Amino acid sequence: VQLQASGGGLVQAGGSLRLSCAASGIIFRNYGMGWFRQAPGKQRELVAFINNSGGRTSYEDSVEGRFIISRDNAKNTVYLQMNSLKPEDTAVYYCNVKWGSTWLDTWGQGTQVTVSS
């Protein structure tokens, strides 16, 4: 399985970014997908989840109402639209595959998001 995240960058507080993650090596439409982030000195955390069909999503409290996760099963790609960004959103963002009751033990290189105040 390969997961290729992209779309990160440097943005001012209040700005927006759209992350993409292309997956290969799996039958993408069969699996839920998640976006995680890891800030310096902190543990990796799940910020958004989408089920295999895209019909169900969930968010970590701090991003609820600001981030939107979506997917295109024809393109094997999951997206994260991030709006009203805050400095505390600064982190490396990764996508991953929901593997039964856990997550796949492969992370790809992630994409850096830096929000300046």
C-alpha positions in Angstrom: 0.0 0.0 0.0 1.2 3.5 -0.9 -0.2 6.7 0.5 0.9 10.0 -1.1 -0.2 13.1 0.7 0.1 16.6 -0.9 -1.2 20.1 -0.8 0.4 21.4 2.3 2.1 24.8 2.6 2.4 28.0 4.5 -0.7 30.0 5.1 -1.8 32.9 7.3 -4.3 32.3 10.1 -7.8 32.4 8.7 -6.7 31.0 5.4 -7.5 27.7 3.6 -5.8 24.7 2.2 -6.9 21.6 0.5 -5.0 18.4 1.1 -5.1 15.4 -1.2 -4.0 11.8 -0.6 -3.7 9.3 -3.4 -3.8 5.6 -2.4 -2.6 2.7 -4.3 -2.2 -1.0 -3.7 -5.7 -1.4 -2.2 -9.3 -1.6 -3.5 -9.8 2.0 -2.3 -13.6 1.9 -2.4 -13.7 -0.8 0.2 -12.0 1.1 3.0 -12.7 4.0 5.3 -10.0 6.6 5.3 -8.7 9.0 7.9 -6.6 12.2 8.1 -4.1 12.4 10.9 -1.8 15.1 12.0 1.3 15.3 14.2 2.7 18.5 15.6 6.2 18.8 16.9 6.5 17.1 20.3 3.0 15.7 20.2 1.4 12.4 19.4 -0.2 11.8 16.1 -4.0 12.4 16.3 -6.9 11.5 14.1 -8.7 14.7 12.9 -11.2 13.4 10.3 -12.7 10.1 9.1 -14.8 9.1 6.1 -16.3 5.7 5.5 -15.8 3.8 2.3 -18.8 5.2 0.5 -18.3 8.8 1.7 -21.7 8.8 3.3 -20.4 9.1 6.9 -17.8 11.4 8.3 -16.6 12.4 11.7 -14.2 15.0 13.1 -12.0 15.7 16.1 -13.7 18.5 18.1 -11.1 21.2 17.4 -11.6 21.0 13.6 -15.4 20.3 13.6 -17.0 23.0 11.4 -13.7 24.1 9.8 -12.4 21.0 8.1 -14.3 18.8 5.5 -13.2 15.4 4.5 -14.3 13.9 1.2 -13.2 11.2 -1.3 -13.3 10.3 -4.9 -13.4 6.6 -5.3 -12.9 6.8 -9.0 -9.6 8.6 -8.4 -8.5 6.6 -5.3 -8.1 9.9 -3.5 -9.2 11.4 -0.2 -9.3 15.1 0.5 -9.2 17.4 3.4 -10.5 20.9 2.9 -9.2 23.0 5.8 -10.8 26.4 6.4 -10.3 29.1 9.0 -6.9 27.8 9.8 -5.3 28.5 13.1 -1.7 28.4 14.2 -2.5 25.3 16.3 -3.3 23.5 13.1 0.4 23.5 12.2 1.5 19.9 11.8 2.5 17.2 9.3 -0.7 15.8 7.9 -1.0 12.1 6.9 -3.8 9.9 5.5 -4.3 6.3 6.4 -6.5 3.4 5.7 -9.0 2.0 8.2 -8.0 -1.6 8.5 -10.7 -3.5 10.3 -10.7 -2.0 13.8 -7.4 -0.4 13.5 -5.2 1.6 11.0 -2.7 0.4 8.5 0.8 0.4 9.7 2.1 2.5 6.9 2.1 6.3 6.8 3.7 7.7 3.7 5.7 11.0 3.9 2.9 13.3 5.0 2.5 16.9 4.0 3.5 19.9 6.1 1.0 22.5 7.0 2.2 25.7 8.6 -0.2 28.4 9.8 1.3 31.8 10.7 -0.3 34.1 13.1 
